[in-house]
Amino acid sequence: MKRTVKFGVSLGGLALLMVAFAPASPALDHPGTIRITTREVAHRVMDQGRPGRGPGDIEIIRTLLYNKGLTPRAIGHGEVVCTFTGRRSRVCNGTYFLPRGKIVVAGALVFRQFYEFAVLGGTGLYNNVQGSVTVTTTTPKPRRDILTFRLVV
C-alpha cells in the first residue's frame, strides 16, 4: 500500500512540474494592425417597444471575415449585438472569431457606414490586446466593410 501512495504522489509531482514548465499561450508581443474585410450574412432588428426603431430595440449582425490576400475563403466570422438608446444611436458589443483567437469589442454608434469601437481584449493570440477597430462600409448591398484593428499590448 505504501508503494501505491508513493506512486500517486510521484504522478502528482510530475503533473505539477509539467504545468509549471508548460509554454505560455502565444500572445502578441508588440503593437500591430490587422486589416480584413467582411460580408454581412445576417442582419436583424427586433422591435421591442413602440413600432419603429427606438430605445430598447435590438440589432444583431453576423458577418464573415476575409483576408483576400491569403485565401478567397472566409477566415472567421463576427457577431455584434446592439441595443438602441434612441432612434438611431445604439450601444454595441461584439466578438470577431479569427483563426488564432477572438477579439472582443464594444462601443456606441449612430451610422453604420463609419464607426469605431474599443478593443476590450481577446483570447488566444489576442489575449493581451487593447486598442480600437475602425469599420468602414465599402458597399451597402451586399453589405461589405473594411475592419482595421489597431492593437497594442
C-alpha positions in Angstrom: 0.0 0.0 0.0 2.9 2.4 0.7 4.1 1.9 -2.9 0.7 3.0 -4.3 0.8 6.2 -2.2 4.4 6.9 -3.4 3.4 6.3 -7.0 0.4 8.6 -6.6 2.5 11.3 -5.1 5.1 10.9 -7.8 2.5 11.3 -10.6 1.1 14.3 -8.8 4.5 15.9 -8.6 5.2 15.2 -12.3 1.9 16.8 -13.2 2.8 19.9 -11.2 6.2 20.1 -12.9 4.5 19.8 -16.4 2.2 22.6 -15.6 4.9 24.8 -14.2 7.1 24.4 -17.3 4.4 24.4 -19.9 4.9 27.0 -22.6 2.8 30.2 -22.1 0.0 30.7 -24.5 1.1 32.5 -27.7 0.2 36.2 -27.5 1.1 39.3 -29.4 4.3 40.9 -28.1 4.2 44.1 -30.0 1.6 46.6 -31.4 0.1 45.8 -34.7 -2.5 46.5 -37.3 -4.9 43.9 -38.8 -6.9 44.8 -41.9 -9.6 42.4 -43.0 -12.9 42.7 -44.9 -16.4 41.5 -44.1 -19.5 40.3 -45.8 -22.7 40.6 -43.9 -24.6 37.3 -43.8 -27.4 38.2 -41.3 -28.9 41.4 -40.1 -32.0 41.6 -37.9 -33.6 44.4 -35.9 -36.1 43.2 -33.2 -38.7 45.9 -32.3 -39.1 45.7 -28.6 -41.3 48.7 -27.9 -43.4 51.0 -30.0 -43.5 50.3 -33.7 -40.4 51.7 -35.4 -36.8 52.0 -34.1 -36.4 53.3 -30.7 -34.9 52.7 -27.2 -34.7 49.1 -26.3 -34.8 47.7 -29.8 -32.1 45.1 -30.5 -29.9 44.7 -33.6 -28.0 41.5 -34.4 -25.3 41.5 -37.1 -23.4 38.4 -38.3 -20.5 38.7 -40.8 -18.0 36.5 -42.5 -14.4 37.7 -42.3 -11.9 37.6 -45.2 -8.3 38.2 -45.9 -8.4 38.0 -49.7 -4.6 38.3 -49.9 -4.3 34.9 -48.2 -7.4 33.0 -49.4 -10.7 33.5 -51.1 -12.5 31.6 -48.3 -13.7 33.1 -45.0 -11.1 33.1 -42.3 -13.6 33.6 -39.5 -16.8 35.4 -38.5 -18.1 38.3 -36.4 -21.1 38.7 -34.2 -22.3 42.1 -33.0 -25.3 42.9 -30.8 -26.5 46.4 -30.4 -29.2 47.9 -28.2 -30.8 51.1 -29.4 -30.7 54.0 -27.0 -32.5 56.4 -29.3 -33.9 56.4 -32.8 -30.5 55.9 -34.4 -28.0 55.7 -31.6 -27.1 52.4 -30.1 -24.6 50.7 -27.8 -22.9 47.6 -29.1 -20.7 44.7 -28.2 -19.2 42.1 -30.4 -16.7 39.3 -30.9 -14.6 38.6 -34.0 -13.6 34.9 -34.3 -10.2 34.7 -36.1 -8.1 31.7 -36.8 -5.8 32.2 -33.8 -8.2 33.7 -31.3 -11.1 36.0 -30.6 -11.1 39.8 -30.3 -13.8 41.4 -28.2 -15.1 45.0 -29.0 -17.6 47.4 -27.6 -18.8 51.0 -28.3 -21.5 53.3 -29.4 -22.6 54.1 -33.0 -25.1 56.2 -34.9 -24.3 55.4 -38.5 -23.0 52.0 -39.7 -21.2 53.5 -42.6 -18.2 54.6 -40.5 -17.6 54.0 -36.8 -15.0 53.0 -34.2 -15.2 50.6 -31.3 -12.8 50.0 -28.4 -10.9 46.6 -28.4 -11.5 45.3 -24.9 -9.3 42.2 -25.1 -9.4 38.7 -26.6 -8.3 35.1 -26.4 -5.6 33.0 -27.9 -3.1 35.2 -29.8 -5.1 38.2 -28.7 -5.3 37.5 -25.0 -3.3 40.6 -24.1 -4.6 43.2 -26.6 -6.4 46.5 -26.3 -6.9 49.2 -28.9 -9.5 50.1 -31.4 -11.3 48.8 -34.5 -12.5 51.2 -37.3 -15.3 49.9 -39.5 -15.8 51.5 -43.0 -18.5 50.4 -45.3 -17.4 49.8 -48.9 -20.7 48.5 -50.4 -24.2 48.6 -49.0 -25.8 45.6 -50.8 -24.5 43.1 -50.2 -23.0 45.0 -47.2 -19.2 44.8 -47.1 -16.9 46.6 -44.6 -13.2 47.0 -44.0 -12.2 46.4 -40.4 -8.9 48.0 -39.3 -7.8 46.8 -35.9 -5.1 48.9 -34.2 -3.8 46.7 -31.4 -1.5 47.5 -28.5 -0.2 45.1 -25.9 
